[in-house]
Amino acid sequence: MSLEKHDLLHELPNSKDTIHELKTKDNHFAKLFEEYHEVDHEVYRIENGTEHASDEYLEERKKVRLNLKDQLYAMVRDYEAAQAS
């Protein structure tokens, strides 16, 4: 199994400028962004064996990460759509 971090900038490379702008101008986005990265790092540490956790806990954290990514992606998409119009 390939272990990799799911860094948001890596996941959405075409939205790097938008992500930076939202992080500096939108406190809610910045909070979700930080939480996403904390959860992503935790999942990575569990998967590579640095931290130990049950399979159930790991799966729950992955679901949290996915939910946060979905929220962040929606905010990026909405911001970019508003800028394009």
N, CA, C and O atoms as CSV, one atom per row, in Angstrom:
chain,resi,resn,atom,element,x,y,z
A,1,MET,N,N,0.852,-1.179,0.000
A,1,MET,CA,C,0.000,0.000,0.000
A,1,MET,C,C,0.894,1.238,0.000
A,1,MET,O,O,1.817,1.345,0.808
A,2,SER,N,N,0.621,2.150,-0.889
A,2,SER,CA,C,1.370,3.395,-0.976
A,2,SER,C,C,0.829,4.395,0.043
A,2,SER,O,O,-0.356,4.728,0.048
A,3,LEU,N,N,1.724,4.858,0.895
A,3,LEU,CA,C,1.319,5.832,1.898
A,3,LEU,C,C,1.676,7.220,1.401
A,3,LEU,O,O,2.826,7.486,1.054
A,4,GLU,N,N,0.704,8.088,1.368
A,4,GLU,CA,C,0.976,9.463,0.983
A,4,GLU,C,C,0.045,10.394,1.727
A,4,GLU,O,O,-1.082,10.052,2.084
A,5,LYS,N,N,0.566,11.580,1.941
A,5,LYS,CA,C,-0.263,12.611,2.547
A,5,LYS,C,C,-1.192,13.149,1.471
A,5,LYS,O,O,-0.861,13.145,0.285
A,6,HIS,N,N,-2.337,13.603,1.894
A,6,HIS,CA,C,-3.325,14.144,0.965
A,6,HIS,C,C,-3.380,15.659,1.113
A,6,HIS,O,O,-4.444,16.238,1.333
A,7,ASP,N,N,-2.227,16.284,0.990
A,7,ASP,CA,C,-2.114,17.724,1.103
A,7,ASP,C,C,-3.065,18.401,0.126
A,7,ASP,O,O,-3.092,18.056,-1.055
A,8,LEU,N,N,-3.839,19.354,0.609
A,8,LEU,CA,C,-4.864,19.998,-0.205
A,8,LEU,C,C,-4.267,20.718,-1.415
A,8,LEU,O,O,-4.866,20.706,-2.491
A,9,LEU,N,N,-3.114,21.337,-1.260
A,9,LEU,CA,C,-2.488,22.017,-2.390
A,9,LEU,C,C,-2.052,21.016,-3.451
A,9,LEU,O,O,-2.065,21.322,-4.643
A,10,HIS,N,N,-1.669,19.820,-3.018
A,10,HIS,CA,C,-1.305,18.753,-3.955
A,10,HIS,C,C,-2.562,18.188,-4.627
A,10,HIS,O,O,-2.540,17.842,-5.808
A,11,GLU,N,N,-3.634,18.100,-3.878
A,11,GLU,CA,C,-4.889,17.556,-4.398
A,11,GLU,C,C,-5.568,18.525,-5.380
A,11,GLU,O,O,-6.249,18.089,-6.308
A,12,LEU,N,N,-5.383,19.832,-5.176
A,12,LEU,CA,C,-6.021,20.855,-6.023
A,12,LEU,C,C,-4.965,21.834,-6.548
A,12,LEU,O,O,-5.016,23.021,-6.225
A,13,PRO,N,N,-4.015,21.355,-7.348
A,13,PRO,CA,C,-2.900,22.225,-7.769
A,13,PRO,C,C,-3.335,23.436,-8.588
A,13,PRO,O,O,-2.673,24.473,-8.544
A,14,ASN,N,N,-4.425,23.328,-9.328
A,14,ASN,CA,C,-4.888,24.457,-10.144
A,14,ASN,C,C,-5.571,25.538,-9.318
A,14,ASN,O,O,-5.883,26.614,-9.827
A,15,SER,N,N,-5.799,25.248,-8.053
A,15,SER,CA,C,-6.493,26.197,-7.176
A,15,SER,C,C,-5.580,26.763,-6.094
A,15,SER,O,O,-6.061,27.274,-5.082
A,16,LYS,N,N,-4.284,26.678,-6.296
A,16,LYS,CA,C,-3.314,27.127,-5.290
A,16,LYS,C,C,-3.547,28.594,-4.891
A,16,LYS,O,O,-3.567,28.917,-3.703
A,17,ASP,N,N,-3.719,29.460,-5.862
A,17,ASP,CA,C,-3.921,30.886,-5.556
A,17,ASP,C,C,-5.241,31.116,-4.814
A,17,ASP,O,O,-5.304,31.924,-3.887
A,18,THR,N,N,-6.276,30.411,-5.221
A,18,THR,CA,C,-7.582,30.533,-4.554
A,18,THR,C,C,-7.477,30.067,-3.115
A,18,THR,O,O,-7.989,30.728,-2.211
A,19,ILE,N,N,-6.824,28.947,-2.892
A,19,ILE,CA,C,-6.660,28.422,-1.531
A,19,ILE,C,C,-5.914,29.425,-0.668
A,19,ILE,O,O,-6.302,29.677,0.472
A,20,HIS,N,N,-4.850,29.994,-1.203
A,20,HIS,CA,C,-4.090,30.997,-0.441
A,20,HIS,C,C,-4.969,32.205,-0.112
A,20,HIS,O,O,-4.964,32.697,1.016
A,21,GLU,N,N,-5.710,32.667,-1.091
A,21,GLU,CA,C,-6.582,33.830,-0.871
A,21,GLU,C,C,-7.647,33.528,0.186
A,21,GLU,O,O,-7.877,34.337,1.085
A,22,LEU,N,N,-8.288,32.381,0.080
A,22,LEU,CA,C,-9.320,32.023,1.053
A,22,LEU,C,C,-8.730,31.851,2.452
A,22,LEU,O,O,-9.361,32.228,3.440
A,23,LYS,N,N,-7.531,31.286,2.544
A,23,LYS,CA,C,-6.898,31.123,3.860
A,23,LYS,C,C,-6.656,32.472,4.533
A,23,LYS,O,O,-6.738,32.582,5.756
A,24,THR,N,N,-6.362,33.483,3.745
A,24,THR,CA,C,-6.060,34.793,4.329
A,24,THR,C,C,-7.292,35.661,4.537
A,24,THR,O,O,-7.274,36.564,5.374
A,25,LYS,N,N,-8.375,35.400,3.781
A,25,LYS,CA,C,-9.544,36.282,3.839
A,25,LYS,C,C,-10.778,35.669,4.492
A,25,LYS,O,O,-11.704,36.391,4.861
A,26,ASP,N,N,-10.801,34.346,4.638
A,26,ASP,CA,C,-11.997,33.672,5.144
A,26,ASP,C,C,-11.615,32.834,6.361
A,26,ASP,O,O,-10.998,31.777,6.233
A,27,ASN,N,N,-11.990,33.319,7.536
A,27,ASN,CA,C,-11.616,32.632,8.772
A,27,ASN,C,C,-12.174,31.216,8.855
A,27,ASN,O,O,-11.509,30.312,9.362
A,28,HIS,N,N,-13.392,31.022,8.358
A,28,HIS,CA,C,-13.979,29.683,8.382
A,28,HIS,C,C,-13.173,28.723,7.497
A,28,HIS,O,O,-12.886,27.594,7.895
A,29,PHE,N,N,-12.813,29.181,6.304
A,29,PHE,CA,C,-11.990,28.359,5.418
A,29,PHE,C,C,-10.652,28.049,6.077
A,29,PHE,O,O,-10.194,26.907,6.050
A,30,ALA,N,N,-10.026,29.057,6.666
A,30,ALA,CA,C,-8.729,28.852,7.310
A,30,ALA,C,C,-8.816,27.825,8.434
A,30,ALA,O,O,-7.910,27.009,8.602
A,31,LYS,N,N,-9.900,27.862,9.203
A,31,LYS,CA,C,-10.091,26.906,10.300
A,31,LYS,C,C,-10.267,25.491,9.752
A,31,LYS,O,O,-9.650,24.550,10.251
A,32,LEU,N,N,-11.105,25.340,8.731
A,32,LEU,CA,C,-11.306,24.032,8.112
A,32,LEU,C,C,-10.015,23.521,7.467
A,32,LEU,O,O,-9.709,22.331,7.539
A,33,PHE,N,N,-9.269,24.417,6.845
A,33,PHE,CA,C,-8.003,24.061,6.206
A,33,PHE,C,C,-7.022,23.507,7.238
A,33,PHE,O,O,-6.386,22.478,7.012
A,34,GLU,N,N,-6.906,24.189,8.354
A,34,GLU,CA,C,-6.008,23.741,9.420
A,34,GLU,C,C,-6.462,22.396,9.984
A,34,GLU,O,O,-5.646,21.501,10.203
A,35,GLU,N,N,-7.764,22.259,10.218
A,35,GLU,CA,C,-8.292,20.993,10.737
A,35,GLU,C,C,-8.048,19.858,9.750
A,35,GLU,O,O,-7.685,18.753,10.152
A,36,TYR,N,N,-8.245,20.124,8.459
A,36,TYR,CA,C,-7.992,19.125,7.430
A,36,TYR,C,C,-6.549,18.632,7.501
A,36,TYR,O,O,-6.291,17.428,7.474
A,37,HIS,N,N,-5.620,19.569,7.593
A,37,HIS,CA,C,-4.213,19.175,7.613
A,37,HIS,C,C,-3.832,18.434,8.894
A,37,HIS,O,O,-2.991,17.536,8.861
A,38,GLU,N,N,-4.432,18.795,10.004
A,38,GLU,CA,C,-4.175,18.058,11.249
A,38,GLU,C,C,-4.671,16.621,11.131
A,38,GLU,O,O,-3.968,15.689,11.521
A,39,VAL,N,N,-5.868,16.438,10.599
A,39,VAL,CA,C,-6.430,15.092,10.433
A,39,VAL,C,C,-5.612,14.309,9.403
A,39,VAL,O,O,-5.326,13.129,9.609
A,40,ASP,N,N,-5.236,14.952,8.303
A,40,ASP,CA,C,-4.448,14.284,7.272
A,40,ASP,C,C,-3.122,13.787,7.838
A,40,ASP,O,O,-2.710,12.662,7.554
A,41,HIS,N,N,-2.457,14.608,8.628
A,41,HIS,CA,C,-1.181,14.213,9.226
A,41,HIS,C,C,-1.385,13.067,10.218
A,41,HIS,O,O,-0.562,12.154,10.292
A,42,GLU,N,N,-2.472,13.115,10.974
A,42,GLU,CA,C,-2.761,12.040,11.915
A,42,GLU,C,C,-2.973,10.715,11.168
A,42,GLU,O,O,-2.424,9.685,11.560
A,43,VAL,N,N,-3.763,10.745,10.103
A,43,VAL,CA,C,-4.013,9.537,9.308
A,43,VAL,C,C,-2.697,9.009,8.750
A,43,VAL,O,O,-2.446,7.804,8.792
A,44,TYR,N,N,-1.868,9.884,8.236
A,44,TYR,CA,C,-0.577,9.476,7.678
A,44,TYR,C,C,0.297,8.807,8.748
A,44,TYR,O,O,0.918,7.776,8.491
A,45,ARG,N,N,0.339,9.400,9.943
A,45,ARG,CA,C,1.155,8.821,11.017
A,45,ARG,C,C,0.635,7.446,11.436
A,45,ARG,O,O,1.426,6.552,11.735
A,46,ILE,N,N,-0.664,7.274,11.458
A,46,ILE,CA,C,-1.247,5.963,11.804
A,46,ILE,C,C,-0.925,4.954,10.709
A,46,ILE,O,O,-0.536,3.823,10.997
A,47,GLU,N,N,-1.086,5.363,9.460
A,47,GLU,CA,C,-0.848,4.444,8.353
A,47,GLU,C,C,0.613,4.014,8.243
A,47,GLU,O,O,0.893,2.879,7.860
A,48,ASN,N,N,1.546,4.907,8.575
A,48,ASN,CA,C,2.952,4.520,8.448
A,48,ASN,C,C,3.509,3.908,9.739
A,48,ASN,O,O,4.693,3.579,9.810
A,49,GLY,N,N,2.656,3.755,10.754
A,49,GLY,CA,C,3.062,3.066,11.971
A,49,GLY,C,C,3.687,3.934,13.040
A,49,GLY,O,O,4.098,3.422,14.081
A,50,THR,N,N,3.770,5.240,12.812
A,50,THR,CA,C,4.319,6.150,13.813
A,50,THR,C,C,3.404,6.237,15.028
A,50,THR,O,O,3.867,6.346,16.163
A,51,GLU,N,N,2.093,6.188,14.773
A,51,GLU,CA,C,1.092,6.168,15.838
A,51,GLU,C,C,0.261,4.903,15.688
A,51,GLU,O,O,0.085,4.385,14.586
A,52,HIS,N,N,-0.238,4.422,16.799
A,52,HIS,CA,C,-1.061,3.218,16.775
A,52,HIS,C,C,-2.510,3.580,17.077
A,52,HIS,O,O,-2.798,4.397,17.951
A,53,ALA,N,N,-3.410,2.949,16.330
A,53,ALA,CA,C,-4.842,3.167,16.529
A,53,ALA,C,C,-5.585,1.968,15.961
A,53,ALA,O,O,-5.047,1.212,15.152
A,54,SER,N,N,-6.808,1.808,16.390
A,54,SER,CA,C,-7.630,0.714,15.870
A,54,SER,C,C,-8.016,1.017,14.424
A,54,SER,O,O,-7.989,2.165,13.980
A,55,ASP,N,N,-8.372,-0.034,13.709
A,55,ASP,CA,C,-8.829,0.135,12.329
A,55,ASP,C,C,-10.077,1.003,12.271
A,55,ASP,O,O,-10.248,1.804,11.352
A,56,GLU,N,N,-10.947,0.836,13.265
A,56,GLU,CA,C,-12.182,1.621,13.302
A,56,GLU,C,C,-11.876,3.115,13.467
A,56,GLU,O,O,-12.485,3.961,12.813
A,57,TYR,N,N,-10.924,3.421,14.351
A,57,TYR,CA,C,-10.548,4.822,14.568
A,57,TYR,C,C,-9.950,5.406,13.289
A,57,TYR,O,O,-10.281,6.527,12.901
A,58,LEU,N,N,-9.068,4.645,12.634
A,58,LEU,CA,C,-8.450,5.117,11.398
A,58,LEU,C,C,-9.512,5.395,10.338
A,58,LEU,O,O,-9.467,6.427,9.669
A,59,GLU,N,N,-10.457,4.488,10.184
A,59,GLU,CA,C,-11.513,4.691,9.195
A,59,GLU,C,C,-12.362,5.915,9.528
A,59,GLU,O,O,-12.764,6.654,8.628
A,60,GLU,N,N,-12.637,6.135,10.809
A,60,GLU,CA,C,-13.405,7.316,11.226
A,60,GLU,C,C,-12.639,8.592,10.889
A,60,GLU,O,O,-13.233,9.565,10.425
A,61,ARG,N,N,-11.337,8.598,11.114
A,61,ARG,CA,C,-10.526,9.785,10.808
A,61,ARG,C,C,-10.461,10.031,9.300
A,61,ARG,O,O,-10.452,11.179,8.857
A,62,LYS,N,N,-10.416,8.961,8.521
A,62,LYS,CA,C,-10.428,9.117,7.063
A,62,LYS,C,C,-11.743,9.732,6.595
A,62,LYS,O,O,-11.752,10.550,5.676
A,63,LYS,N,N,-12.852,9.341,7.222
A,63,LYS,CA,C,-14.150,9.922,6.880
A,63,LYS,C,C,-14.207,11.398,7.243
A,63,LYS,O,O,-14.767,12.203,6.499
A,64,VAL,N,N,-13.624,11.756,8.391
A,64,VAL,CA,C,-13.559,13.168,8.794
A,64,VAL,C,C,-12.738,13.945,7.769
A,64,VAL,O,O,-13.122,15.039,7.356
A,65,ARG,N,N,-11.599,13.370,7.362
A,65,ARG,CA,C,-10.736,14.038,6.377
A,65,ARG,C,C,-11.495,14.247,5.068
A,65,ARG,O,O,-11.420,15.323,4.475
A,66,LEU,N,N,-12.215,13.240,4.619
A,66,LEU,CA,C,-12.963,13.345,3.370
A,66,LEU,C,C,-14.063,14.405,3.471
A,66,LEU,O,O,-14.277,15.173,2.533
A,67,ASN,N,N,-14.754,14.442,4.600
A,67,ASN,CA,C,-15.797,15.446,4.804
A,67,ASN,C,C,-15.200,16.853,4.764
A,67,ASN,O,O,-15.762,17.752,4.137
A,68,LEU,N,N,-14.073,17.041,5.429
A,68,LEU,CA,C,-13.424,18.354,5.415
A,68,LEU,C,C,-12.974,18.722,4.012
A,68,LEU,O,O,-13.126,19.867,3.587
A,69,LYS,N,N,-12.418,17.751,3.288
A,69,LYS,CA,C,-11.965,18.026,1.920
A,69,LYS,C,C,-13.153,18.405,1.039
A,69,LYS,O,O,-13.047,19.310,0.212
A,70,ASP,N,N,-14.273,17.723,1.211
A,70,ASP,CA,C,-15.472,18.060,0.439
A,70,ASP,C,C,-15.925,19.491,0.719
A,70,ASP,O,O,-16.277,20.227,-0.203
A,71,GLN,N,N,-15.916,19.882,1.991
A,71,GLN,CA,C,-16.319,21.250,2.351
A,71,GLN,C,C,-15.359,22.277,1.756
A,71,GLN,O,O,-15.784,23.287,1.195
A,72,LEU,N,N,-14.062,22.007,1.883
A,72,LEU,CA,C,-13.057,22.931,1.359
A,72,LEU,C,C,-13.147,23.028,-0.163
A,72,LEU,O,O,-13.063,24.119,-0.727
A,73,TYR,N,N,-13.317,21.894,-0.817
A,73,TYR,CA,C,-13.432,21.897,-2.271
A,73,TYR,C,C,-14.647,22.712,-2.714
A,73,TYR,O,O,-14.567,23.481,-3.672
A,74,ALA,N,N,-15.762,22.543,-2.021
A,74,ALA,CA,C,-16.961,23.306,-2.370
A,74,ALA,C,C,-16.719,24.805,-2.211
A,74,ALA,O,O,-17.170,25.598,-3.037
A,75,MET,N,N,-16.019,25.187,-1.165
A,75,MET,CA,C,-15.727,26.610,-0.947
A,75,MET,C,C,-14.800,27.143,-2.040
A,75,MET,O,O,-14.991,28.257,-2.528
A,76,VAL,N,N,-13.799,26.353,-2.425
A,76,VAL,CA,C,-12.890,26.761,-3.500
A,76,VAL,C,C,-13.660,26.889,-4.808
A,76,VAL,O,O,-13.515,27.879,-5.524
A,77,ARG,N,N,-14.474,25.891,-5.116
A,77,ARG,CA,C,-15.252,25.889,-6.365
A,77,ARG,C,C,-16.191,27.094,-6.415
A,77,ARG,O,O,-16.286,27.766,-7.442
A,78,ASP,N,N,-16.884,27.366,-5.309
A,78,ASP,CA,C,-17.812,28.492,-5.272
A,78,ASP,C,C,-17.078,29.816,-5.425
A,78,ASP,O,O,-17.548,30.712,-6.124
A,79,TYR,N,N,-15.932,29.940,-4.776
A,79,TYR,CA,C,-15.146,31.178,-4.876
A,79,TYR,C,C,-14.671,31.397,-6.317
A,79,TYR,O,O,-14.774,32.498,-6.858
A,80,GLU,N,N,-14.150,30.326,-6.925
A,80,GLU,CA,C,-13.652,30.441,-8.308
A,80,GLU,C,C,-14.790,30.752,-9.276
A,80,GLU,O,O,-14.604,31.517,-10.222
A,81,ALA,N,N,-15.964,30.168,-9.050
A,81,ALA,CA,C,-17.115,30.456,-9.915
A,81,ALA,C,C,-17.538,31.915,-9.777
A,81,ALA,O,O,-17.878,32.561,-10.768
A,82,ALA,N,N,-17.517,32.434,-8.547
A,82,ALA,CA,C,-17.888,33.833,-8.318
A,82,ALA,C,C,-16.880,34.783,-8.975
A,82,ALA,O,O,-17.253,35.836,-9.491
A,83,GLN,N,N,-15.619,34.402,-8.949
A,83,GLN,CA,C,-14.586,35.241,-9.564
A,83,GLN,C,C,-14.680,35.236,-11.090
A,83,GLN,O,O,-14.327,36.214,-11.748
A,84,ALA,N,N,-15.159,34.126,-11.639
A,84,ALA,CA,C,-15.268,33.996,-13.096
A,84,ALA,C,C,-16.466,34.753,-13.665
A,84,ALA,O,O,-16.506,35.064,-14.856
A,85,SER,N,N,-17.437,35.045,-12.808
A,85,SER,CA,C,-18.653,35.713,-13.338
A,85,SER,C,C,-18.581,37.205,-13.218
A,85,SER,O,O,-19.515,37.902,-13.614
